[in-house]
């Protein structure tokens, strides 16, 4: 049997039917359905920015709760809806890829190019 889910929370319960016999409904289960990827706002660094110091830079931003964030394929630290990751910068142009993934596997990806000039 197929069940069509709506965006958001869906409450599902079932009962068995065999001929004239019918069971009581089961306990309900809530299933969330989300079509879009999680929010991903990058607070720092800014696109095209030139950073003078330090070489250990804190990449920061916001995303949806219960989301995983990676910076250049390394997992960031999540606290509520905020994330951070300490990145070692290289002289010249730096490119970072930030990916937010929710529990359903939806992803939002952004890249930022900036310069490091100590």
C-alpha positions in Angstrom: 0.0 0.0 0.0 1.3 3.4 -0.9 0.9 6.4 1.4 1.1 9.9 -0.1 2.9 12.3 2.3 2.3 16.0 2.5 5.0 18.6 3.2 5.6 18.8 7.0 4.6 16.3 9.7 2.3 13.4 8.7 0.5 11.2 11.3 0.1 7.6 10.3 -1.7 4.8 12.0 -2.9 1.4 10.7 -5.4 -1.4 11.4 -5.7 -4.9 10.2 -8.8 -6.2 8.3 -9.5 -9.9 7.6 -12.9 -10.7 6.2 -15.4 -9.4 8.9 -12.7 -9.0 11.5 -11.1 -5.6 12.1 -8.4 -4.6 14.6 -8.1 -1.4 16.6 -5.9 1.3 15.2 -2.2 1.0 16.0 -0.4 3.8 17.9 0.2 6.7 15.6 3.6 7.5 14.1 4.7 10.9 13.0 6.7 11.0 9.7 8.2 14.3 8.6 8.5 15.1 4.9 10.7 17.9 3.5 11.3 18.5 -0.2 13.9 21.3 0.1 17.4 21.4 1.5 18.2 23.0 4.8 18.9 26.7 5.2 22.6 27.6 4.9 23.7 31.1 5.7 27.4 31.8 5.8 28.3 34.6 8.2 32.1 34.5 7.7 34.1 34.5 5.5 32.4 36.7 2.9 32.9 36.1 -0.8 35.9 38.0 -2.2 37.0 39.1 1.3 40.7 39.6 2.1 41.7 38.2 5.5 45.0 39.5 7.1 45.2 37.4 10.2 45.0 34.9 11.8 45.9 31.9 9.7 43.5 29.8 11.8 40.1 31.2 10.7 36.7 30.4 12.2 34.2 29.7 9.4 30.7 30.5 10.9 27.1 30.4 9.8 23.6 29.3 10.5 21.5 26.3 9.4 18.4 24.4 10.4 18.4 22.4 13.7 19.3 18.7 13.4 21.4 19.3 10.3 25.0 18.2 9.7 27.5 20.7 8.1 30.8 20.0 6.5 33.5 22.5 5.5 35.7 21.0 2.7 34.4 17.6 3.7 35.3 18.0 7.4 32.4 18.0 9.9 31.7 21.4 11.5 30.7 21.9 15.2 26.9 22.4 15.5 25.2 24.3 18.4 21.5 24.7 17.9 21.2 26.4 14.5 24.8 27.7 14.4 27.9 26.0 13.0 31.6 26.7 13.1 34.8 25.2 11.8 38.4 26.3 12.3 40.1 26.4 8.9 43.8 26.7 8.3 44.3 29.3 5.5 46.8 29.2 2.8 48.5 32.3 1.3 46.5 33.7 -1.6 43.2 32.4 -2.8 41.2 30.1 -0.6 38.1 28.2 -1.7 35.8 26.4 0.7 32.8 24.2 0.1 30.2 24.2 2.8 27.4 21.5 2.7 24.4 21.3 5.0 22.6 17.9 5.1 19.3 17.3 6.9 18.0 14.0 8.3 16.1 13.2 5.1 19.3 13.5 3.1 18.4 16.9 1.5 21.5 19.0 0.8 22.3 22.7 0.4 25.8 23.5 -0.9 27.6 26.8 -1.1 31.2 27.8 -2.1 33.1 30.8 -0.9 36.3 32.2 -2.5 38.4 34.7 -0.4 42.0 35.7 0.0 44.5 35.3 2.8 47.3 37.9 2.8 49.2 37.9 6.1 
